[in-house]
Amino acid sequence: MIFFNESFFRLSDDASSLATGPAVWVHRDSQATRAEVFHLLESGAPFRQVIYSPDLMQLQKDFSSYFQEVEAAGGVVTDGDRLLVIRRFGKVDLPKGHLEVGESPETGAMREVEEECGIGGLQVIDPLPGTRHLYFREGRWSLKHTCWFLMSCPPDQEPVPQTEEGIEAAYWVSPEQFSALSVQTYPSLQPVFVSGKTAYEMRVKSL
């Protein structure tokens, strides 16, 4: 899924999706699809739009071409029995940020956590499913691809929020609190909270 605030696009090559009703757009012409996509984005109304094509790879390529693409990375961080969350612009969030030129997603994710939360000694444990979301800034639309990782760090570190990036707080929570906070975050991040906690629990069981 590709999120925009509370709305999303789902790109599909599953023909059964054609029977789901009027919220299905059949991708036949890239310019027509582009017009429909921006009509929805600029309407201000919430939507849950399926875009169907038997050629999913071409559909994904065409859809991405409508936007400036941005690469980012971030992490679900554990210090053993706790997980790290931040609050940014009044919303529960996870540390993440844009990749620098030539930077790998793993390196970028660790750098962003360190910069945004003051946490050192980070190690990547496992990759988590990525996310995609759309945003409008400085007069243009962007499609952000974010790679996520489960990470560990040495215990007893006190997070320090990077306030110049709009981070109001950074703090440790229990796994149970981490799950509860998922309803207070962005829809695009809710799957990361779920996959992050699942990966954390699997790691705990393996130790």
MOVENDA-V828445 format. One record per backbone hydrogen bond with DSSP energy under -1.0 kcal/mol. NH is the residue of the N-H (numbers start at 1). CO is the residue of the C=O. E is the energy in kcal/mol with one decimal. If there is no record, write none. Layout:
nh:NH co:CO e:E
nh:NH co:CO e:E
//
This chain:
nh:2 co:9 e:-2.7
nh:3 co:132 e:-2.3
nh:4 co:7 e:-2.7
nh:7 co:4 e:-2.8
nh:8 co:47 e:-1.6
nh:9 co:2 e:-2.5
nh:10 co:49 e:-2.6
nh:12 co:51 e:-2.6
nh:17 co:14 e:-1.9
nh:18 co:15 e:-1.8
nh:19 co:16 e:-1.5
nh:20 co:17 e:-1.6
nh:25 co:50 e:-3.0
nh:27 co:52 e:-3.2
nh:33 co:29 e:-2.4
nh:34 co:30 e:-2.6
nh:35 co:31 e:-2.1
nh:36 co:32 e:-2.0
nh:37 co:33 e:-2.7
nh:38 co:34 e:-2.4
nh:39 co:35 e:-1.9
nh:40 co:36 e:-2.0
nh:41 co:37 e:-2.3
nh:42 co:38 e:-2.2
nh:49 co:8 e:-2.1
nh:50 co:23 e:-2.7
nh:51 co:10 e:-2.7
nh:52 co:25 e:-3.1
nh:53 co:12 e:-2.3
nh:59 co:55 e:-2.1
nh:60 co:56 e:-2.7
nh:61 co:57 e:-2.0
nh:62 co:58 e:-2.9
nh:63 co:59 e:-2.9
nh:64 co:60 e:-2.3
nh:65 co:61 e:-1.5
nh:66 co:63 e:-1.4
nh:67 co:64 e:-1.6
nh:68 co:141 e:-1.9
nh:70 co:143 e:-2.5
nh:72 co:145 e:-2.7
nh:73 co:97 e:-2.3
nh:74 co:147 e:-2.3
nh:75 co:95 e:-1.8
nh:76 co:149 e:-2.6
nh:78 co:151 e:-2.3
nh:79 co:82 e:-1.2
nh:83 co:173 e:-2.8
nh:84 co:77 e:-2.1
nh:85 co:171 e:-2.4
nh:86 co:93 e:-2.2
nh:87 co:169 e:-2.5
nh:88 co:91 e:-2.7
nh:89 co:166 e:-1.6
nh:91 co:88 e:-1.9
nh:92 co:184 e:-1.1
nh:93 co:86 e:-3.0
nh:97 co:73 e:-1.9
nh:99 co:71 e:-2.4
nh:103 co:100 e:-2.2
nh:108 co:104 e:-2.8
nh:109 co:105 e:-2.6
nh:110 co:106 e:-2.0
nh:111 co:107 e:-2.4
nh:112 co:108 e:-2.6
nh:113 co:109 e:-2.1
nh:114 co:110 e:-2.2
nh:115 co:111 e:-2.7
nh:116 co:112 e:-3.0
nh:117 co:113 e:-2.1
nh:118 co:114 e:-1.8
nh:123 co:152 e:-2.2
nh:125 co:150 e:-3.3
nh:126 co:150 e:-1.3
nh:128 co:148 e:-3.0
nh:131 co:146 e:-2.1
nh:133 co:144 e:-1.7
nh:134 co:3 e:-3.2
nh:135 co:142 e:-1.9
nh:137 co:140 e:-2.5
nh:140 co:137 e:-1.3
nh:142 co:135 e:-2.7
nh:143 co:68 e:-2.8
nh:144 co:133 e:-3.0
nh:145 co:70 e:-3.1
nh:146 co:131 e:-2.8
nh:147 co:72 e:-2.4
nh:149 co:74 e:-1.2
nh:150 co:126 e:-3.1
nh:151 co:76 e:-2.8
nh:152 co:123 e:-2.5
nh:153 co:78 e:-1.5
nh:160 co:117 e:-2.9
nh:162 co:116 e:-1.8
nh:163 co:161 e:-1.4
nh:165 co:162 e:-1.9
nh:166 co:163 e:-2.0
nh:167 co:162 e:-1.3
nh:168 co:87 e:-3.0
nh:169 co:87 e:-1.2
nh:171 co:85 e:-2.4
nh:173 co:83 e:-2.6
nh:178 co:174 e:-2.6
nh:179 co:175 e:-2.0
nh:180 co:176 e:-2.0
nh:181 co:177 e:-2.3
nh:182 co:179 e:-1.1
nh:183 co:180 e:-1.0
nh:184 co:181 e:-2.1
nh:185 co:182 e:-1.0
nh:189 co:186 e:-1.4
nh:190 co:186 e:-1.2
nh:193 co:189 e:-1.9
nh:194 co:190 e:-1.8
nh:195 co:191 e:-2.9
nh:196 co:192 e:-2.8
nh:197 co:193 e:-2.1
nh:198 co:194 e:-2.2
nh:199 co:195 e:-2.5
nh:200 co:196 e:-2.2
nh:201 co:197 e:-2.6
nh:202 co:198 e:-2.1
nh:203 co:199 e:-2.0
nh:204 co:200 e:-2.4
nh:205 co:201 e:-2.1
nh:206 co:202 e:-1.4
//
